[in-house]
């Protein structure tokens, strides 16, 4: 299994490092609509709207206020007003409980229905592109042109495109932090950037060959006609899983649409400094993957997916379950070795010096290399600062970072067993709890 994983990693690295920029398309040939789901986002939504209106003046912004407790809606309304009247490119969709706070997917569905109603019957849905952007998202200025290319939305069979994701606060220390906390937070942010721009980007790029490119929650572009094909009578293209982005990709792929991915553009988002918030976020993602396991049969039986593509998607769905098993199985040899060493240390020493050390060296290399390698790759292609030794250090840190997924898999399983399937929004770095505020002040 370890050798198979090593082979898999190197197979996805080669095409990723050899890629070259692709031609772009004509932006004005498409109708662009950006959905921004919001819940208590008063601290960031104003800057996001101003950025999007300046960078993409032709696009319509649809802010979905999911019954925020703060002044998110008021901020949006104030920005819509100008000396010449309301900005007709900024739309506010307000949701109210009990029909609100039912998950990000339902917020996106309300945005989809609002856009459909606004466009009317005469619009050509194949020329309308719906873009999902987080409340703190900053899509690159060239993203429309990249997605409009002939090999992406220029191809009528492509229903959705995912772009690269970067962390806007990489290399930036947390405000008010110091000492170990400052260093730990900066490293955690760096690992999130490395994960998305190197490991995940390479995996997504390799999925061009399996036809299974998945969608992300930020920087997700979808053709309206593709959404229409899976929306059903209730107008709900996004499902109820906690991993609604991956779920959308499953529905599109099994409905016969192709999906695309581009490294030639990106969306910036803010990474988390807090390990506690990070674990909460990844627990939700892991639980969402577990929920999507119910689509395994649908994926395997789909006539639109090749065997290698179906196998790749099922392998992805199996990862949290494999991590659960691995967290139990992998420590067993170490436990046995520790017990033997305590009882008969001379036996362990003779065994180790008799050649067993080679087993540990090989096992350690095979176990670490697939993760450590991403550090130098990230350094070379994304953030070339200092020497390659810095990249190697990032790789070693990433190998440790991966172990957090074993923790989140168990937390996700507990939530699943307890029936806690609700969506809990991860608070922004700017939102500090009283305890966190006190820690900063003192």
C-alpha positions as CSV (number, residue, x, y, z in Angstrom):
1,X,0.0,0.0,0.0
2,X,2.8,2.4,0.9
3,X,4.6,1.8,-2.4
4,X,1.4,2.3,-4.3
5,X,0.9,5.6,-2.6
6,X,4.5,6.7,-3.4
7,X,3.9,5.8,-7.1
8,X,0.6,7.7,-7.1
9,X,2.3,10.8,-5.7
10,X,5.1,10.8,-8.3
11,X,2.6,10.2,-11.1
12,X,0.7,13.4,-10.2
13,X,3.8,15.4,-9.6
14,X,5.3,15.0,-13.1
15,X,2.4,16.5,-15.1
16,X,2.0,19.3,-12.5
17,X,5.6,20.5,-12.7
18,X,5.7,20.3,-16.5
19,X,2.5,22.3,-17.1
20,X,2.5,25.4,-19.2
21,X,-0.1,28.3,-19.4
22,X,-3.1,27.8,-21.7
23,X,-4.7,30.3,-24.0
24,X,-7.5,32.5,-22.6
25,X,-11.0,33.4,-23.9
26,X,-13.2,36.4,-24.5
27,X,-14.9,37.6,-21.3
28,X,-17.7,39.7,-22.9
29,X,-19.1,36.6,-24.6
30,X,-20.4,35.4,-21.2
31,X,-22.8,36.7,-18.5
32,X,-21.1,36.5,-15.1
33,X,-22.9,36.2,-11.8
34,X,-21.0,35.9,-8.5
35,X,-22.8,34.4,-5.5
36,X,-21.3,35.4,-2.1
37,X,-22.9,33.4,0.8
38,X,-22.7,35.4,4.0
39,X,-23.4,34.7,7.7
40,X,-22.1,37.3,10.1
41,X,-19.5,38.7,7.7
42,X,-19.8,42.5,8.4
43,X,-16.0,42.7,8.9
44,X,-15.1,41.5,5.4
45,X,-18.0,41.8,3.1
46,X,-17.6,45.5,2.4
47,X,-14.0,45.1,1.2
48,X,-15.0,42.1,-0.9
49,X,-17.8,43.9,-2.7
50,X,-15.6,46.9,-3.4
51,X,-12.9,44.7,-4.8
52,X,-15.3,42.6,-7.0
53,X,-17.1,45.7,-8.4
54,X,-13.7,47.3,-9.2
55,X,-12.1,44.2,-10.7
56,X,-15.2,42.8,-12.5
57,X,-17.4,45.8,-13.3
58,X,-19.5,43.7,-15.8
59,X,-20.4,41.1,-13.3
60,X,-23.5,40.9,-11.1
61,X,-22.9,40.3,-7.4
62,X,-25.5,38.3,-5.4
63,X,-24.9,38.6,-1.7
64,X,-26.8,35.9,0.2
65,X,-27.4,37.1,3.8
66,X,-28.2,33.8,5.7
67,X,-30.0,35.6,8.6
68,X,-26.8,37.2,10.0
69,X,-26.9,38.4,13.6
70,X,-24.5,41.3,12.8
71,X,-24.9,44.2,10.3
72,X,-23.9,42.3,7.2
73,X,-27.1,43.2,5.3
74,X,-26.8,46.9,6.3
75,X,-23.2,47.0,5.0
76,X,-24.3,45.6,1.7
77,X,-27.3,48.0,1.5
78,X,-25.0,51.0,2.2
79,X,-22.6,49.9,-0.5
80,X,-25.4,49.5,-3.0
81,X,-26.3,53.2,-2.7
82,X,-24.5,55.9,-4.7
83,X,-25.1,59.5,-5.7
84,X,-26.8,58.4,-8.9
85,X,-29.0,55.7,-7.2
86,X,-28.7,52.0,-6.3
87,X,-26.0,49.9,-7.9
88,X,-28.0,47.6,-10.2
89,X,-25.0,45.1,-10.2
90,X,-25.2,44.4,-6.5
91,X,-28.1,42.3,-5.3
92,X,-29.0,41.4,-1.7
93,X,-30.9,38.2,-1.0
94,X,-32.1,38.0,2.6
95,X,-33.0,34.7,4.2
96,X,-34.9,34.3,7.5
97,X,-35.1,31.5,10.0
98,X,-36.5,28.9,10.0
99,X,-35.7,28.8,6.3
100,X,-32.2,30.1,6.9
101,X,-29.0,28.7,8.4
102,X,-29.6,25.3,6.8
103,X,-26.1,25.1,5.4
104,X,-24.1,26.7,2.7
105,X,-25.7,24.6,0.0
106,X,-29.2,26.0,0.8
107,X,-27.8,29.5,0.8
108,X,-26.3,28.9,-2.7
109,X,-29.6,27.4,-3.9
110,X,-31.4,30.6,-2.9
111,X,-28.9,32.6,-4.9
112,X,-29.4,30.3,-7.9
113,X,-33.1,30.7,-7.8
114,X,-32.8,34.5,-7.4
115,X,-30.5,34.7,-10.5
116,X,-32.9,32.5,-12.5
117,X,-35.8,34.8,-11.6
118,X,-33.9,37.9,-12.4
119,X,-32.6,36.6,-15.8
120,X,-36.1,35.6,-17.0
121,X,-37.1,33.1,-19.7
122,X,-35.2,34.7,-22.5
123,X,-31.7,34.3,-21.2
124,X,-29.4,31.6,-22.7
125,X,-28.4,29.5,-19.6
126,X,-25.4,28.0,-21.5
127,X,-23.8,31.5,-21.7
128,X,-24.4,32.3,-18.0
129,X,-21.6,31.5,-15.6
130,X,-22.4,31.3,-11.8
131,X,-19.3,31.9,-9.6
132,X,-19.2,31.0,-5.9
133,X,-16.9,33.3,-3.9
134,X,-16.4,33.3,-0.2
135,X,-17.1,36.5,1.8
136,X,-13.3,37.1,2.1
137,X,-12.5,35.8,-1.5
138,X,-10.4,37.7,-3.9
139,X,-10.5,36.1,-7.4
140,X,-7.6,37.1,-9.6
141,X,-8.3,39.8,-12.3
142,X,-7.7,37.3,-15.1
143,X,-10.0,34.5,-13.8
144,X,-12.9,35.3,-16.2
145,X,-10.6,35.3,-19.2
146,X,-9.0,32.0,-18.2
147,X,-12.3,30.3,-17.6
148,X,-13.7,31.6,-20.9
149,X,-11.0,29.7,-22.8
150,X,-11.9,27.2,-25.6
151,X,-10.8,24.2,-23.5
152,X,-12.9,25.3,-20.5
153,X,-16.3,27.0,-20.9
154,X,-15.6,27.4,-24.6
155,X,-16.2,23.6,-24.7
156,X,-20.0,23.1,-24.5
157,X,-19.5,19.8,-22.6
158,X,-17.7,21.5,-19.7
159,X,-20.3,22.3,-17.0
160,X,-18.0,23.6,-14.2
161,X,-14.5,24.9,-13.7
162,X,-12.5,25.1,-10.4
163,X,-9.5,27.5,-10.1
164,X,-6.5,27.4,-7.9
165,X,-6.8,28.5,-4.3
166,X,-4.2,30.6,-2.4
167,X,-4.0,31.9,1.1
168,X,-3.9,35.7,1.1
169,X,-2.2,35.9,4.6
170,X,0.7,33.6,3.9
171,X,3.8,35.0,5.3
172,X,1.8,37.4,7.5
173,X,1.8,36.9,11.3
174,X,-1.4,37.0,13.3
175,X,-2.2,40.5,14.5
176,X,-1.5,40.9,18.2
177,X,0.3,37.5,18.5
178,X,3.8,36.9,19.8
179,X,6.3,34.2,20.7
180,X,5.3,30.6,20.1
181,X,1.7,31.5,19.2
182,X,2.9,33.9,16.5
183,X,5.3,31.2,15.0
184,X,2.8,28.4,15.2
185,X,0.0,30.5,13.6
186,X,2.3,31.6,10.7
187,X,3.4,28.0,10.1
188,X,-0.2,26.7,10.1
189,X,-1.1,29.3,7.5
190,X,1.9,28.3,5.4
191,X,0.9,24.7,5.5
192,X,-2.6,25.5,4.3
193,X,-1.1,27.5,1.4
194,X,1.2,24.6,0.6
195,X,-1.6,22.1,0.8
196,X,-3.8,24.0,-1.7
197,X,-1.2,25.4,-4.1
198,X,1.0,22.2,-4.3
199,X,-0.6,19.0,-3.2
200,X,-4.3,19.7,-4.0
201,X,-3.4,21.7,-7.2
202,X,-1.4,18.7,-8.4
203,X,-4.1,16.3,-7.6
204,X,-6.7,18.4,-9.4
205,X,-4.4,18.8,-12.4
206,X,-3.9,15.0,-12.6
207,X,-7.7,14.5,-12.6
208,X,-7.7,16.0,-16.1
209,X,-6.6,12.5,-17.2
210,X,-9.2,10.6,-15.1
211,X,-12.0,13.1,-15.8
212,X,-12.9,13.6,-12.2
213,X,-11.9,17.2,-11.3
214,X,-13.8,18.2,-8.2
215,X,-15.3,21.5,-7.2
216,X,-14.1,23.6,-4.2
217,X,-16.1,25.9,-2.0
218,X,-14.3,29.1,-3.2
219,X,-13.5,29.9,-6.9
220,X,-16.1,27.6,-8.2
221,X,-17.4,28.4,-11.7
222,X,-20.5,26.6,-13.0
223,X,-22.5,27.0,-16.2
224,X,-26.2,27.8,-15.5
225,X,-27.4,25.1,-17.9
226,X,-25.4,22.6,-15.9
227,X,-27.0,23.7,-12.7
228,X,-30.4,23.6,-14.3
229,X,-29.8,20.0,-15.4
230,X,-29.4,18.8,-11.7
231,X,-31.5,21.3,-9.9
232,X,-34.8,19.4,-10.0
233,X,-38.2,20.9,-9.6
234,X,-37.3,22.5,-6.3
235,X,-34.4,24.4,-7.8
236,X,-31.7,22.9,-5.6
237,X,-28.5,22.1,-7.6
238,X,-26.5,22.1,-4.4
239,X,-27.2,19.3,-2.0
240,X,-27.3,19.1,1.8
241,X,-23.9,17.5,2.5
242,X,-21.4,19.4,4.6
243,X,-19.1,19.0,1.6
244,X,-21.6,20.6,-0.8
245,X,-18.9,21.5,-3.3
246,X,-17.7,17.9,-3.9
247,X,-21.3,16.8,-3.9
248,X,-22.1,19.2,-6.7
249,X,-19.2,17.8,-8.7
250,X,-20.5,14.3,-8.2
251,X,-23.9,15.3,-9.5
252,X,-22.5,17.1,-12.5
253,X,-20.1,14.3,-13.5
254,X,-22.7,11.5,-13.2
255,X,-25.1,13.7,-15.2
256,X,-22.7,13.6,-18.1
257,X,-21.0,17.0,-17.7
258,X,-17.2,17.4,-17.8
259,X,-15.4,19.6,-15.2
260,X,-12.2,21.6,-15.7
261,X,-9.4,23.0,-13.5
262,X,-6.9,25.8,-14.1
263,X,-3.6,26.7,-12.4
264,X,-3.4,29.8,-14.6
265,X,-5.6,31.9,-12.2
266,X,-6.6,31.7,-8.6
267,X,-8.7,33.0,-5.8
268,X,-7.2,34.3,-2.6
269,X,-8.8,33.5,0.7
270,X,-7.7,33.8,4.3
271,X,-6.1,30.8,6.1
272,X,-6.7,30.1,9.7
273,X,-4.2,30.9,12.4
274,X,-6.0,29.1,15.2
275,X,-5.4,25.4,15.4
276,X,-8.7,25.0,17.2
277,X,-10.7,26.6,14.4
278,X,-8.6,24.8,11.8
279,X,-9.5,21.4,13.4
280,X,-13.2,22.4,13.5
281,X,-13.1,23.4,9.8
282,X,-11.4,20.1,8.8
283,X,-13.7,18.1,10.9
284,X,-16.6,19.5,9.0
285,X,-14.9,18.7,5.7
286,X,-14.1,15.2,6.8
287,X,-17.6,14.6,8.0
288,X,-18.8,15.9,4.6
289,X,-16.7,13.4,2.8
290,X,-18.1,10.6,5.0
291,X,-21.6,11.8,4.1
292,X,-20.8,11.7,0.4
293,X,-19.8,8.1,0.7
294,X,-23.4,7.4,-0.1
295,X,-22.7,8.3,-3.7
296,X,-20.1,5.5,-4.1
297,X,-22.6,3.2,-5.9
298,X,-23.8,6.0,-8.0
299,X,-20.3,6.9,-9.0
300,X,-19.3,3.3,-9.8
301,X,-22.5,2.6,-11.8
302,X,-22.3,5.9,-13.8
303,X,-22.0,5.4,-17.6
304,X,-20.4,8.8,-17.8
305,X,-17.3,7.9,-15.8
306,X,-14.5,5.6,-16.9
307,X,-13.4,2.9,-14.5
308,X,-10.2,4.7,-13.5
309,X,-12.2,7.9,-12.8
310,X,-14.8,6.1,-10.7
311,X,-12.0,4.3,-8.8
312,X,-10.2,7.7,-8.2
313,X,-13.4,9.3,-6.8
314,X,-14.2,6.3,-4.5
315,X,-10.6,6.3,-3.3
316,X,-11.1,10.0,-2.3
317,X,-14.3,9.1,-0.5
318,X,-12.5,6.3,1.3
319,X,-9.7,8.5,2.7
320,X,-11.3,9.4,6.1
321,X,-12.3,5.8,6.7
322,X,-8.8,4.7,5.8
323,X,-7.4,7.2,8.2
324,X,-9.6,5.8,11.0
325,X,-8.4,2.3,10.2
326,X,-4.8,3.4,9.9
327,X,-4.8,5.3,13.2
328,X,-5.6,1.9,14.8
329,X,-3.4,-0.5,12.7
330,X,-0.3,1.6,12.2
331,X,0.6,1.9,15.9
332,X,0.3,-1.8,16.6
333,X,3.8,-2.8,15.5
334,X,5.2,0.1,17.6
335,X,3.3,-0.9,20.6
336,X,4.5,-4.5,20.3
337,X,8.1,-3.3,19.8
338,X,7.8,-1.1,22.9
339,X,6.5,-3.9,25.1
340,X,9.2,-6.3,23.8
341,X,11.9,-3.7,24.5
342,X,10.7,-3.2,28.0
343,X,10.6,-6.9,28.7
344,X,13.8,-7.9,26.9
345,X,15.8,-4.9,25.7
346,X,18.7,-7.1,24.6
347,X,16.5,-9.1,22.2
348,X,15.3,-5.8,20.5
349,X,18.9,-4.6,20.3
350,X,20.1,-7.7,18.6
351,X,17.2,-7.7,16.2
352,X,17.7,-4.0,15.4
353,X,21.5,-4.3,14.8
354,X,21.1,-7.5,12.9
355,X,19.5,-5.7,10.0
356,X,16.1,-4.5,11.2
357,X,17.4,-0.9,11.1
358,X,17.2,-1.1,7.3
359,X,13.5,-1.9,7.6
360,X,13.0,1.2,9.7
361,X,15.0,3.4,7.2
362,X,13.0,2.1,4.2
363,X,9.7,2.3,6.0
364,X,10.4,5.8,7.2
365,X,11.5,7.0,3.8
366,X,8.4,5.6,2.1
367,X,6.2,7.0,4.8
368,X,7.6,10.5,4.8
369,X,8.7,11.1,1.2
370,X,5.2,11.4,-0.4
371,X,4.5,14.3,2.0
372,X,8.0,15.9,2.4
373,X,8.4,16.2,-1.4
374,X,5.6,18.8,-1.5
375,X,7.8,21.3,0.4
376,X,10.5,21.7,-2.2
377,X,7.9,21.6,-5.0
378,X,6.0,24.4,-3.3
379,X,9.2,26.3,-2.7
380,X,10.3,26.0,-6.4
381,X,7.0,26.7,-8.1
382,X,5.1,29.0,-5.6
383,X,7.2,30.7,-2.9
384,X,10.9,30.7,-3.8
385,X,12.3,32.5,-0.7
386,X,15.6,31.6,0.7
387,X,17.3,28.3,-0.2
388,X,15.8,24.9,-1.0
389,X,16.5,24.0,2.6
390,X,13.5,26.2,3.5
391,X,11.4,24.1,1.1
392,X,12.7,20.9,2.8
393,X,11.7,22.3,6.2
394,X,8.3,23.1,4.9
395,X,8.0,19.6,3.6
396,X,8.9,18.1,7.0
397,X,6.4,20.4,8.6
398,X,3.8,19.3,6.1
399,X,4.4,15.6,7.0
400,X,3.5,16.5,10.6
401,X,0.6,18.6,9.4
402,X,-1.0,15.6,7.7
403,X,-1.4,13.9,11.0
404,X,-4.1,16.4,12.0
405,X,-6.3,14.6,9.5
406,X,-6.3,11.5,11.7
407,X,-7.7,13.7,14.5
408,X,-10.4,15.3,12.4
409,X,-11.5,11.9,11.0
410,X,-12.2,10.6,14.5
411,X,-14.0,13.9,15.4
412,X,-16.0,13.6,12.3
413,X,-17.0,10.0,13.1
414,X,-18.2,11.0,16.5
415,X,-20.3,13.8,15.1
416,X,-21.7,11.4,12.5
417,X,-22.6,8.8,15.1
418,X,-24.2,11.4,17.4
419,X,-26.3,12.7,14.5
420,X,-24.7,16.2,14.6
421,X,-24.9,16.9,10.9
422,X,-25.5,20.7,11.2
423,X,-23.3,23.2,9.4
424,X,-21.2,25.3,11.8
425,X,-19.5,28.3,10.2
426,X,-15.8,28.7,10.9
427,X,-15.2,32.1,12.4
428,X,-12.8,34.5,10.6
429,X,-9.5,35.4,12.1
430,X,-10.9,38.9,12.7
431,X,-13.5,37.4,15.0
432,X,-12.0,36.8,18.4
433,X,-13.7,35.2,21.4
434,X,-13.3,36.9,24.8
435,X,-10.7,34.3,25.8
436,X,-8.7,34.9,22.6
437,X,-9.0,38.7,23.0
438,X,-7.7,38.4,26.6
439,X,-4.8,36.3,25.4
440,X,-3.8,38.9,22.9
441,X,-4.2,41.8,25.3
442,X,-2.1,40.1,28.0
